[in-house]
Amino acid sequence: MSVTPLAEIGWRVLDRLIKTGDIGLVSPHGLGIAFGFLAGAYIFLHEARKRGIPDEQASAVPFWALIGTLVGTRLGYVLTHLSEFENPIEVLYVWRGGISLLGGIVGAVVFCYPVLRRRGVKFLVAFDSASIGIPMGIIIGRIGDLIIGDHLGKPTSWLLAFVYRGGSLSGYSCAAGECTTRLAEEKTQIITSQGANLIASDGTVIASGSGVHQTALYDLCATILLVLLLLFLNLRPRRMGILTLTFAAWYGIGRIVTDLLRVENRFFGLTGSQWTSVVVVVLSVATLVWFALRPEPGAVAAAASEEPEAERTDSAPV
């Protein structure tokens, strides 16, 4: 299984911070999600205040976003991994893992929308307020993913190949220095400190490498760049929806790319997250183009008022 790497990264994964015997009590993954949500909620309330949303109206949004996130993360995973559940009651076994980030975002939107309507808050104004907080929360959550070795992709030997250094990988059964997981179409992936193999149901090695793609790391880096872009756009007032659409288009494109490297269930060639992202990206980019072709009347007037005095004088009739 040994493959000469171009380079590699790796660390001993830590699935639990506190254990009682063989039972893990505190997960870095769970802490990452919790702190990420709290950070996102804080940024949302700060940005909502800047956009004129009263605190008493904005304060209810994080609560309903939390409920929607909890429901959406689990439901999104279940719908794309039905083969993993032998009976409906297993859907409630959340301690076994299995959540979907995009499902959580969709769930938060669905639960918050009627709350915003009842309180008279424009949806895009509220989501613009959340557009920096959400990716900041994702960044913090991805740190937890990296600690536990989650979202591992296909075997590779490229510059950032993730090499197993010990511990219990998320979603894998690990024993005697070898971690194994069963995938869709009866495929198997085996990871050791010497390399990784993706094996078909007939025993044929489909792919091998010194390690695997660490897609959580790729997503972390892409989201950091996204936050920097959103912070730049947020330096001055923008048309309602610009931040929302920028976030949706950028993050959606990133998920389409990184999911190509994942070992996930696929439907007509794409993962559930990719299909969701394709729809979001198309709608977001189309709307941004529509905005560009039809600028707000106020923006046109503002641009005209900023015309240099000399130009207006020279063009005046004499």
C-alpha positions as CSV (number, residue, x, y, z in Angstrom):
1,M,0.0,0.0,0.0
2,S,3.0,2.3,0.4
3,V,3.1,5.2,-2.1
4,T,5.8,7.8,-2.4
5,P,4.3,11.1,-1.6
6,L,4.9,14.5,-3.2
7,A,4.4,16.0,0.3
8,E,2.1,15.3,3.2
9,I,0.3,16.7,6.2
10,G,-1.1,14.7,9.1
11,W,-1.8,14.6,12.8
12,R,-3.1,12.2,15.4
13,V,-6.9,12.8,15.3
14,L,-8.8,13.3,18.6
15,D,-12.4,12.1,18.5
16,R,-13.2,13.0,22.1
17,L,-11.7,15.5,24.5
18,I,-13.2,13.9,27.6
19,K,-13.9,10.2,28.1
20,T,-15.4,8.0,30.8
21,G,-14.0,4.6,30.1
22,D,-14.8,3.8,26.5
23,I,-17.6,6.4,26.4
24,G,-16.7,9.8,24.8
25,L,-18.4,12.8,26.4
26,V,-17.1,15.9,24.7
27,S,-16.4,16.0,21.0
28,P,-14.2,18.6,19.3
29,H,-16.6,18.4,16.4
30,G,-19.6,19.3,18.7
31,L,-17.7,22.1,20.3
32,G,-16.7,23.5,16.9
33,I,-20.3,23.6,15.8
34,A,-21.5,25.2,19.1
35,F,-18.8,27.9,19.1
36,G,-19.3,28.5,15.4
37,F,-23.0,29.0,15.9
38,L,-22.5,31.4,18.8
39,A,-19.9,33.4,16.8
40,G,-22.3,33.6,13.8
41,A,-25.2,34.7,16.0
42,Y,-23.1,37.5,17.6
43,I,-22.0,38.8,14.2
44,F,-25.6,38.6,12.9
45,L,-26.9,40.7,15.8
46,H,-24.2,43.3,15.3
47,E,-24.8,43.5,11.5
48,A,-28.6,43.5,12.0
49,R,-28.3,46.6,14.2
50,K,-26.2,48.4,11.6
51,R,-29.0,47.7,9.0
52,G,-31.7,49.2,11.2
53,I,-33.3,45.9,12.5
54,P,-34.3,46.5,16.2
55,D,-32.8,44.2,18.8
56,E,-36.1,42.9,19.9
57,Q,-36.9,41.7,16.3
58,A,-33.4,40.4,15.6
59,S,-33.0,38.6,18.9
60,A,-35.5,35.9,18.0
61,V,-33.7,34.9,14.8
62,P,-30.7,33.0,16.3
63,F,-33.1,30.8,18.4
64,W,-35.2,29.8,15.4
65,A,-32.1,29.4,13.3
66,L,-30.7,27.0,15.9
67,I,-33.9,24.9,15.8
68,G,-33.9,24.9,12.0
69,T,-30.2,24.1,11.9
70,L,-30.6,21.1,14.2
71,V,-33.5,19.7,12.2
72,G,-31.9,20.5,8.8
73,T,-28.5,19.1,9.5
74,R,-29.9,15.7,10.4
75,L,-32.7,15.6,7.8
76,G,-30.3,16.6,5.0
77,Y,-27.9,13.7,5.9
78,V,-30.7,11.2,6.3
79,L,-32.2,12.0,2.9
80,T,-28.9,11.5,1.2
81,H,-27.8,8.3,3.1
82,L,-31.1,6.3,3.4
83,S,-29.2,3.1,2.8
84,E,-27.4,3.5,6.2
85,F,-30.7,3.3,8.2
86,E,-32.3,-0.1,8.7
87,N,-35.4,1.3,10.4
88,P,-36.9,4.8,11.0
89,I,-35.9,4.9,14.7
90,E,-32.3,5.0,13.8
91,V,-32.8,8.5,12.3
92,L,-32.9,9.6,16.0
93,Y,-29.5,8.1,16.8
94,V,-27.7,11.4,16.4
95,W,-24.8,10.2,18.7
96,R,-23.7,7.9,15.9
97,G,-22.9,11.0,13.7
98,G,-24.2,12.1,10.4
99,I,-25.1,15.7,9.7
100,S,-25.2,17.9,6.6
101,L,-23.9,21.5,6.8
102,L,-26.0,22.7,3.8
103,G,-29.0,21.0,5.2
104,G,-28.5,23.0,8.3
105,I,-28.4,26.3,6.4
106,V,-31.5,25.4,4.5
107,G,-33.2,24.4,7.7
108,A,-32.3,27.7,9.3
109,V,-33.7,29.6,6.4
110,V,-37.0,27.6,6.4
111,F,-37.5,28.1,10.1
112,C,-36.5,31.8,10.2
113,Y,-38.5,33.0,7.1
114,P,-42.0,33.0,8.7
115,V,-40.5,34.6,11.9
116,L,-39.1,37.4,9.8
117,R,-42.4,37.8,7.9
118,R,-44.4,38.1,11.2
119,R,-41.9,40.7,12.5
120,G,-41.9,42.8,9.3
121,V,-38.2,42.2,8.6
122,K,-37.2,41.9,4.9
123,F,-35.6,38.5,4.3
124,L,-32.7,39.8,2.3
125,V,-31.8,42.4,4.9
126,A,-31.8,39.8,7.6
127,F,-29.7,37.4,5.5
128,D,-27.3,40.1,4.5
129,S,-26.8,40.6,8.2
130,A,-26.0,36.9,8.6
131,S,-23.8,36.5,5.5
132,I,-20.6,37.2,7.3
133,G,-21.6,35.3,10.5
134,I,-22.5,32.1,8.7
135,P,-19.1,31.6,7.0
136,M,-17.3,32.6,10.2
137,G,-19.3,29.9,12.0
138,I,-18.3,27.4,9.2
139,I,-14.6,28.2,9.7
140,I,-14.8,27.5,13.4
141,G,-16.8,24.3,12.8
142,R,-14.2,23.1,10.2
143,I,-11.5,23.4,12.9
144,G,-13.5,20.8,14.8
145,D,-13.7,18.6,11.7
146,L,-10.0,18.7,11.3
147,I,-9.3,17.7,14.9
148,I,-11.5,14.6,14.6
149,G,-10.4,13.7,11.0
150,D,-13.8,14.2,9.4
151,H,-14.8,14.6,5.7
152,L,-11.9,12.6,4.4
153,G,-11.8,12.2,0.6
154,K,-10.3,9.9,-2.0
155,P,-6.8,8.6,-1.9
156,T,-4.1,11.0,-3.2
157,S,-0.4,11.7,-3.1
158,W,-0.5,15.4,-3.9
159,L,1.0,18.3,-1.9
160,L,-1.7,18.3,0.8
161,A,-2.3,14.6,1.2
162,F,-3.6,13.9,4.7
163,V,-1.6,11.0,6.2
164,Y,-3.1,9.0,9.1
165,R,-1.0,9.5,12.3
166,G,-3.2,7.5,14.7
167,G,-6.5,7.9,16.6
168,S,-10.1,7.0,15.6
169,L,-11.0,8.6,12.3
170,S,-14.6,9.9,12.1
171,G,-16.8,7.5,10.2
172,Y,-14.1,4.7,10.2
173,S,-13.6,1.6,12.2
174,C,-10.0,1.7,13.4
175,A,-8.0,-1.1,14.9
176,A,-4.3,-2.1,15.0
177,G,-3.3,1.0,13.0
178,E,-5.8,0.4,10.1
179,C,-9.0,2.4,9.6
180,T,-11.8,1.0,7.3
181,T,-15.1,2.4,6.1
182,R,-17.9,1.0,3.9
183,L,-19.1,3.2,1.1
184,A,-21.9,3.3,-1.4
185,E,-21.9,0.6,-4.2
186,E,-20.1,-1.8,-1.7
187,K,-16.8,0.1,-2.0
188,T,-14.3,0.1,0.8
189,Q,-11.7,2.6,1.8
190,I,-8.7,1.6,3.9
191,I,-6.4,4.1,5.5
192,T,-3.1,3.4,7.4
193,S,0.0,5.4,8.1
194,Q,1.6,3.9,5.0
195,G,-1.2,5.0,2.6
196,A,-4.8,4.7,1.5
197,N,-6.7,2.5,-0.9
198,L,-10.2,2.8,-2.4
199,I,-11.4,-0.7,-3.2
200,A,-14.3,-1.9,-5.4
201,S,-16.7,-4.6,-4.4
202,D,-14.8,-7.2,-6.4
203,G,-11.5,-6.3,-4.6
204,T,-10.1,-4.2,-7.4
205,V,-8.1,-1.2,-6.2
206,I,-9.8,1.9,-7.8
207,A,-7.4,4.5,-6.3
208,S,-4.4,4.6,-4.0
209,G,-2.2,7.3,-2.5
210,S,0.1,8.2,0.4
211,G,-3.0,9.7,2.1
212,V,-6.4,11.1,1.3
213,H,-7.9,14.5,0.4
214,Q,-8.8,16.5,3.5
215,T,-11.8,18.2,2.1
216,A,-12.6,20.0,5.4
217,L,-9.2,21.8,5.1
218,Y,-10.0,22.8,1.5
219,D,-13.4,24.1,2.6
220,L,-11.8,26.0,5.5
221,C,-9.3,27.8,3.3
222,A,-12.0,28.7,0.7
223,T,-14.3,30.0,3.4
224,I,-11.5,32.2,4.9
225,L,-11.1,33.9,1.5
226,L,-14.9,34.3,1.3
227,V,-15.0,36.0,4.7
228,L,-12.3,38.4,3.5
229,L,-14.3,39.2,0.4
230,L,-17.5,39.8,2.3
231,L,-15.7,42.0,4.8
232,F,-14.4,44.1,1.9
233,L,-17.9,44.4,0.4
234,N,-19.3,45.3,3.8
235,L,-17.1,48.4,4.1
236,R,-19.7,50.5,2.4
237,P,-23.5,50.1,1.9
238,R,-24.4,47.7,-0.9
239,R,-27.6,46.9,-2.7
240,M,-29.9,44.6,-0.6
241,G,-29.0,41.0,-1.3
242,I,-25.5,41.5,-2.7
243,L,-23.8,40.0,0.4
244,T,-26.3,37.1,0.5
245,L,-25.9,36.3,-3.2
246,T,-22.1,36.6,-3.0
247,F,-22.0,34.2,-0.1
248,A,-24.3,31.7,-1.7
249,A,-22.5,31.7,-5.1
250,W,-19.0,31.4,-3.6
251,Y,-19.7,28.8,-1.0
252,G,-21.9,26.8,-3.5
253,I,-19.1,26.7,-6.1
254,G,-16.7,25.6,-3.4
255,R,-18.9,22.7,-2.3
256,I,-19.3,21.6,-5.9
257,V,-15.5,21.4,-6.3
258,T,-14.6,19.8,-3.0
259,D,-17.4,17.2,-3.2
260,L,-15.8,15.9,-6.4
261,L,-13.0,14.7,-4.1
262,R,-15.2,13.2,-1.4
263,V,-16.3,9.5,-1.1
264,E,-20.0,10.1,-0.8
265,N,-23.3,8.7,-2.0
266,R,-24.0,10.1,-5.5
267,F,-27.2,10.6,-7.4
268,F,-26.8,10.9,-11.2
269,G,-23.1,11.5,-10.7
270,L,-23.3,14.2,-8.0
271,T,-23.7,14.3,-4.3
272,G,-26.8,15.7,-2.6
273,S,-24.7,18.8,-1.5
274,Q,-23.6,19.3,-5.1
275,W,-27.1,19.2,-6.5
276,T,-28.2,21.7,-3.9
277,S,-25.2,23.9,-4.6
278,V,-25.8,23.8,-8.4
279,V,-29.4,25.2,-7.9
280,V,-28.2,27.8,-5.4
281,V,-25.2,28.9,-7.6
282,V,-27.3,29.2,-10.8
283,L,-30.0,31.3,-9.0
284,S,-27.4,33.5,-7.2
285,V,-25.3,34.2,-10.3
286,A,-28.4,34.9,-12.4
287,T,-29.6,37.4,-9.8
288,L,-26.3,39.1,-9.6
289,V,-26.2,39.5,-13.4
290,W,-29.8,40.9,-13.2
291,F,-28.6,43.3,-10.6
292,A,-25.7,44.4,-12.7
293,L,-27.9,45.0,-15.8
294,R,-30.6,46.8,-13.7
295,P,-28.9,49.1,-11.1
296,E,-31.0,50.7,-8.5
297,P,-32.3,54.1,-9.4
298,G,-30.8,55.5,-6.3
299,A,-27.4,54.1,-7.2
300,V,-27.5,55.8,-10.6
301,A,-28.5,59.1,-9.0
302,A,-25.7,58.8,-6.5
303,A,-23.2,58.1,-9.3
304,A,-24.3,61.2,-11.2
305,S,-24.0,63.3,-8.1
306,E,-20.4,62.2,-7.7
307,E,-19.4,63.5,-11.2
308,P,-16.5,65.9,-10.8
309,E,-17.4,69.6,-10.7
310,A,-15.1,70.4,-13.6
311,E,-16.8,67.9,-15.9
312,R,-20.2,69.3,-15.1
313,T,-19.0,72.9,-15.7
314,D,-17.3,71.9,-19.0
315,S,-20.4,70.2,-20.3
316,A,-22.7,73.1,-19.4
317,P,-24.0,75.2,-22.4
318,V,-22.4,78.6,-22.9
